[in-house]
Structure formats: structure tokens, C-alpha cells
Amino acid sequence: MNIQKILASAALVGVCGLTLPAFADEPSVKLDRPGVGMHEIKEGDKVPDEFKRKELALNDWQKRGLKAPEENNQWVEMQDKYVLVNIPNGTIVEMLPKASVKK
């Protein structure tokens, strides 16, 4: 194996090693869903339908230190996270650990 291949391989390993921690810190929630089992969701994923209901919306988002939801979005709680959900399509717009939000 020549030196160029070794250096190229080492560079690739180094880049991959640097990018892994960024993905590890991405907030997510694990839900145990009937018929599905344990399922992890994160930003960009769809939420179960019940989280799109107005009854679960956090109407006191200001007191909790959250930004105002845009039209057709609502904040909900999932375990130890605040989750901003787009109601029409059920997509997670933003997910914040409760501990990171300053009241």
C-alpha cells in the first residue's frame, strides 16, 4: 500500500471521527408505540397523531421560555423535551431538552 492511500484513509477516518459527535448530540425521544414497538423520533420526523391535537398544545409557552410558534405549529411535551410540531403534516420542526430552555 502506498503512502497516498494511507494518508487518504487516515484523512477519511479523521473526518468521520469529527462528525460523529455532532450527530450524537441531536435531541430525540424514544416512544413505545403499540404495534410498532420502541421507536426513536427526532427533528424532521413525523409525530404520532395525538401530538397534533390542540389539547396537548402548551399554551403557556412564554412562561416556559419557548419562542412563539408560527401559524400551524404548536409546542408539546414529550418526555424531557419540548417539541415544536407542524400540525398539518405532523413534522417535528424543533426539539429542545427542557433543561436547555431558560425561563
N, C-alpha and C positions, 0 to 999 in steps of 0.2 A: 504494500500500500504506500503510495507516495505521500509526501508532506502536504500537498494541496488538498488531497482527500481528507487527511487527518484534520487539518485546520478547518475545512468546511464542515466536517462532522462536529467538531468542538464548538464552532460558532452556532450551529443549529441547536445543539444541546443547551448552550448558554442562553439563547433567545427563548427557547421553550421554558427553561427554568425561571426566567424572569417574568413570563406572562402567567404562569400558574397561580401565583398568589393573588393576582387581580381577580381571577375567577372565583377563588376560594372565599373572598370577602363579599361576594354578591349575596344580598339578602334573599332568603327563600323560606317557605313554610312547608312542612310535611303534613299532609292531610290523609287520614284513613277514610277512604270513601267506600261505601257499600258497593260490591260488585267490581270495584277497581282495585281495592287494597291500598297500601301505602303509596302516596303519590306526592312528589315534590313540585311545587309551583314557584315561579319567580317572575320578575318583570317581563312583560311581553306575552306571558302565558294567559290562558283563559281561566276564570274563576268558576267554581260551581255556581249554578243559577241562584241559590239562596243569597249569595253575597251581592247580587244585583237588586235585591228588594229594598225598598225605601225604609222598611222597618229596621234594617241593620245599619243604615247610614248614621255616621257620627255627626249630629247637628251641632255639637259643641266643639268643632274642630279648632276654633280660635283659642279656646281655653287650653286645649291640648298642645298648642304651639305649631299647628299644621297650617299650611298655606291654603288659601281659598280654592275649593275645587272649581274647575271650569264647568261650563254648562255640559250636562250629560255625564258628569263624573261625580263620584261620591267617595268619601273616606269610610272604610270599615275596619274593624279589628279582626285580626287573625292571629291567634296565639299571642306571641310577644311582638307583633308587628302592626303598624298602621299601613293599610293598603289602599291606594287610590285606584278605583275601578271605573272604567268607562262602561256606563250602564248599557247602551245599545249593543255593543259587541262583547261585553264581558271580559275585556282585556285588562290586565294589570298595567297601569300607567307608571306607578311608582310604588316602591315598598320601602318602608323605613322601620328600623328597630325602634321600639318605644323608648329605649334608654338613650337613643341619639337625639331625640326631639327635646328641645328646651322650651319649657313652659313659661 
